[in-house]
Amino acid sequence: MSVLAEFVYLQLLDVLTTIAFLLQGVSEGNPIVKWAIRWGPHPIGSLVMLKGVAVALAIYCVYRHREGVLRKANIFFAVIVLYNLAVLLMTSPAVQ
């Protein structure tokens, strides 16, 4: 799988886990995303727009042959997604 495809996949997973948190009433931890959700026309639309900007930046990195930056971002987002999934599983009523 290409570095760009991994990045897009991780962004999708981050969106889905963020939506799951928002539906549970948990506030967003990232201040930029929190601001966009608060001031945008729709929380999910704002989140998707920000992720679109992130993917555009990732495409730019590939175009400029900066895949190393993207690999580091993939590790960062993989950790975030794993953390989000772990918290969602641990706080799920079905688990308790």
C-alpha positions as CSV (number, residue, x, y, z in Angstrom):
1,M,0.0,0.0,0.0
2,S,1.3,3.4,-0.8
3,V,2.1,6.0,1.9
4,L,-0.6,8.3,0.5
5,A,-3.2,5.5,0.6
6,E,-2.3,4.7,4.2
7,F,-2.6,8.4,5.1
8,V,-6.1,8.7,3.5
9,Y,-7.2,5.5,5.2
10,L,-5.9,6.7,8.6
11,Q,-7.7,10.1,8.1
12,L,-10.9,8.2,7.4
13,L,-10.5,6.1,10.6
14,D,-9.7,9.3,12.5
15,V,-13.0,10.9,11.2
16,L,-15.0,7.9,12.2
17,T,-13.5,7.6,15.7
18,T,-14.0,11.4,16.2
19,I,-17.6,11.1,15.2
20,A,-18.1,8.2,17.6
21,F,-16.6,10.4,20.4
22,L,-18.8,13.4,19.5
23,L,-21.9,11.2,19.5
24,Q,-21.0,10.1,23.0
25,G,-20.7,13.7,24.1
26,V,-16.9,13.8,24.4
27,S,-15.3,17.0,23.2
28,E,-12.6,17.1,20.6
29,G,-9.0,17.3,22.0
30,N,-7.3,19.0,19.0
31,P,-7.8,22.8,19.3
32,I,-7.9,23.4,15.6
33,V,-10.5,20.7,15.0
34,K,-12.4,21.9,18.1
35,W,-12.5,25.5,16.7
36,A,-13.7,24.2,13.2
37,I,-16.4,22.1,14.7
38,R,-17.6,25.0,16.9
39,W,-17.6,27.7,14.2
40,G,-18.3,25.7,11.0
41,P,-21.8,25.3,9.6
42,H,-21.9,21.6,10.6
43,P,-19.6,19.7,12.9
44,I,-19.1,16.7,10.6
45,G,-18.8,18.8,7.5
46,S,-16.1,20.9,9.2
47,L,-14.3,17.8,10.3
48,V,-14.4,16.4,6.7
49,M,-13.2,19.7,5.3
50,L,-10.2,19.7,7.6
51,K,-9.4,16.2,6.6
52,G,-9.7,17.2,3.0
53,V,-7.1,19.9,3.6
54,A,-4.9,17.3,5.3
55,V,-5.2,15.0,2.3
56,A,-4.3,17.9,-0.1
57,L,-1.2,18.5,2.0
58,A,-0.3,14.8,1.8
59,I,-0.7,14.9,-2.0
60,Y,1.6,17.9,-2.0
61,C,4.2,16.0,0.0
62,V,4.1,13.1,-2.5
63,Y,4.4,15.5,-5.4
64,R,7.4,17.2,-3.7
65,H,9.0,13.7,-2.9
66,R,8.6,14.2,0.8
67,E,7.2,10.7,1.6
68,G,9.3,10.6,4.8
69,V,7.1,13.4,6.3
70,L,4.1,11.4,5.3
71,R,5.4,8.2,6.9
72,K,5.9,10.1,10.2
73,A,2.4,11.5,10.0
74,N,1.1,8.0,9.4
75,I,2.7,6.8,12.5
76,F,1.3,9.7,14.5
77,F,-2.3,9.1,13.2
78,A,-2.0,5.4,13.6
79,V,-1.3,5.9,17.3
80,I,-4.2,8.4,17.6
81,V,-6.6,6.0,15.9
82,L,-5.5,3.1,18.1
83,Y,-5.9,5.2,21.2
84,N,-9.3,6.4,20.1
85,L,-10.4,2.8,19.4
86,A,-9.1,1.6,22.8
87,V,-10.9,4.4,24.7
88,L,-14.1,3.7,22.7
89,L,-13.9,0.0,23.5
90,M,-13.1,0.5,27.2
91,T,-16.0,2.9,27.7
92,S,-18.5,0.9,25.7
93,P,-21.5,-0.3,27.7
94,A,-21.2,-3.7,26.1
95,V,-17.7,-4.2,27.6
96,Q,-18.7,-3.1,31.1
